[in-house]
């Protein structure tokens, strides 16, 4: 599969989340992805014995134009340009699940992939550590404007 470089927008992301960074690095190189936007989710919080990091990743997929043959009025041969997405959320799930660093999502449906990672952090010179919980949701970003058929 040829590698591509997706446009990545990190302006709304604080940079917290090691697993989120791993996902971004893999998404950046996948073919079929046009752009990636990462945002901090409002659910993030920190307490004395745990940190909860929640991030959202929005991906938009490249489109591929193919020609379809048909007949107008049942007898006039015509060709139409049909635009399809190069990838779907299910395709993205399979591509990410094949990566050893990422694996299968903890939850997936037609519109979202969700990953939940936990890690115990024990700082030096401290007997009691804290639990780091990272929740990452990947959504498909729909095109804002409709595309017109090119003949």
C-alpha positions as CSV (number, residue, x, y, z in Angstrom):
1,X,0.0,0.0,0.0
2,X,1.5,3.3,-1.0
3,X,2.3,5.7,1.8
4,X,0.9,9.3,1.7
5,X,1.2,12.3,3.9
6,X,-2.1,13.5,5.3
7,X,-2.5,17.2,6.4
8,X,-2.5,17.3,10.2
9,X,-4.0,20.0,12.3
10,X,-2.8,20.0,16.0
11,X,-3.9,23.6,16.9
12,X,-6.7,22.4,19.3
13,X,-4.6,19.7,21.0
14,X,-2.5,20.3,24.1
15,X,0.0,17.5,23.2
16,X,-1.0,15.3,26.1
17,X,-1.3,11.6,25.4
18,X,1.4,9.3,24.3
19,X,-1.0,6.8,22.6
20,X,-2.7,9.8,20.8
21,X,0.7,10.7,19.3
22,X,1.3,7.1,18.2
23,X,-2.1,7.2,16.4
24,X,-1.3,10.5,14.7
25,X,2.0,9.2,13.4
26,X,0.3,6.2,11.9
27,X,-2.6,8.1,10.5
28,X,-0.2,10.6,8.9
29,X,1.3,7.9,6.8
30,X,-1.8,5.9,5.7
31,X,-2.9,6.2,2.1
32,X,-6.5,7.1,1.7
33,X,-6.5,9.8,4.5
34,X,-6.7,13.4,3.3
35,X,-6.5,15.2,6.7
36,X,-6.4,14.6,10.4
37,X,-7.5,17.1,13.1
38,X,-6.8,16.4,16.8
39,X,-8.6,18.1,19.7
40,X,-8.6,17.9,23.5
41,X,-12.0,16.5,24.7
42,X,-13.6,18.4,27.6
43,X,-13.7,15.2,29.7
44,X,-10.0,15.4,30.6
45,X,-9.3,15.8,34.3
46,X,-6.6,15.3,36.9
47,X,-6.9,14.2,40.5
48,X,-4.3,13.2,43.1
49,X,-4.3,9.5,42.3
50,X,-5.2,9.5,38.6
51,X,-5.0,11.5,35.4
52,X,-7.7,11.1,32.7
53,X,-6.8,12.3,29.3
54,X,-9.4,12.4,26.6
55,X,-8.6,13.3,23.0
56,X,-10.6,13.3,19.8
57,X,-9.2,12.6,16.3
58,X,-11.2,13.6,13.2
59,X,-10.1,12.1,9.9
60,X,-11.3,12.9,6.4
61,X,-10.7,10.4,3.6
62,X,-9.5,11.0,0.1
63,X,-12.0,10.5,-2.7
64,X,-11.6,8.5,-5.9
65,X,-13.4,9.4,-9.1
66,X,-14.4,6.4,-11.4
67,X,-16.4,6.3,-14.6
68,X,-19.6,4.3,-14.7
69,X,-21.3,3.3,-17.9
70,X,-25.0,3.4,-18.3
71,X,-27.9,4.2,-20.7
72,X,-30.0,7.3,-20.9
73,X,-33.6,6.7,-21.9
74,X,-32.7,3.0,-22.1
75,X,-30.7,3.2,-25.3
76,X,-28.3,6.2,-25.4
77,X,-24.9,5.1,-24.0
78,X,-23.5,7.5,-21.4
79,X,-20.6,7.7,-18.9
80,X,-20.9,9.3,-15.5
81,X,-18.2,10.3,-13.0
82,X,-18.9,8.7,-9.6
83,X,-17.0,9.9,-6.6
84,X,-16.3,7.4,-3.8
85,X,-14.3,7.5,-0.6
86,X,-10.9,5.9,-0.8
87,X,-11.4,4.5,2.7
88,X,-14.1,3.9,5.4
89,X,-14.0,3.7,9.2
90,X,-14.1,-0.1,8.9
91,X,-11.1,0.1,6.5
92,X,-9.3,2.4,8.9
93,X,-10.1,0.0,11.8
94,X,-8.5,-2.9,9.9
95,X,-5.4,-0.8,9.0
96,X,-4.8,0.3,12.6
97,X,-5.5,-3.2,14.0
98,X,-2.7,-4.6,11.9
99,X,-0.2,-2.3,13.6
100,X,1.3,-3.9,16.7
101,X,1.7,-0.6,18.5
102,X,-2.0,0.2,18.2
103,X,-4.1,-3.0,17.8
104,X,-7.8,-3.4,17.6
105,X,-10.0,-0.7,19.1
106,X,-11.8,-1.3,22.4
107,X,-15.1,-0.2,20.8
108,X,-16.0,0.4,17.1
109,X,-19.2,1.3,15.2
110,X,-20.0,2.8,11.8
111,X,-18.9,6.3,12.9
112,X,-16.3,5.9,15.5
113,X,-13.3,4.0,16.8
114,X,-12.5,4.2,20.6
115,X,-9.2,3.2,22.3
116,X,-8.7,3.1,26.1
117,X,-5.2,2.8,27.5
118,X,-4.2,2.7,31.1
119,X,-0.8,2.9,32.7
120,X,0.6,3.0,36.2
121,X,3.1,5.8,36.7
122,X,5.4,5.7,39.7
123,X,7.5,8.9,39.8
124,X,11.1,8.6,41.3
125,X,11.5,9.2,45.0
126,X,7.8,8.7,45.6
127,X,6.2,5.6,47.1
128,X,2.7,6.2,45.7
129,X,2.1,6.6,42.0
130,X,-0.9,7.4,40.0
131,X,-2.9,5.9,37.2
132,X,-2.9,7.4,33.8
133,X,-6.0,6.7,31.7
134,X,-6.0,7.8,28.1
135,X,-9.2,7.7,26.0
136,X,-9.0,8.4,22.3
137,X,-11.9,8.5,19.9
138,X,-11.5,8.6,16.1
139,X,-14.3,10.0,14.1
140,X,-14.8,10.5,10.4
141,X,-15.0,14.2,9.4
142,X,-17.7,14.6,6.8
143,X,-17.2,17.0,4.0
144,X,-18.8,20.4,4.8
145,X,-20.1,21.0,1.3
146,X,-21.6,18.7,-1.2
147,X,-19.5,17.7,-4.2
148,X,-20.9,18.1,-7.7
149,X,-20.6,15.4,-10.4
150,X,-17.9,16.2,-13.0
151,X,-18.9,15.0,-16.4
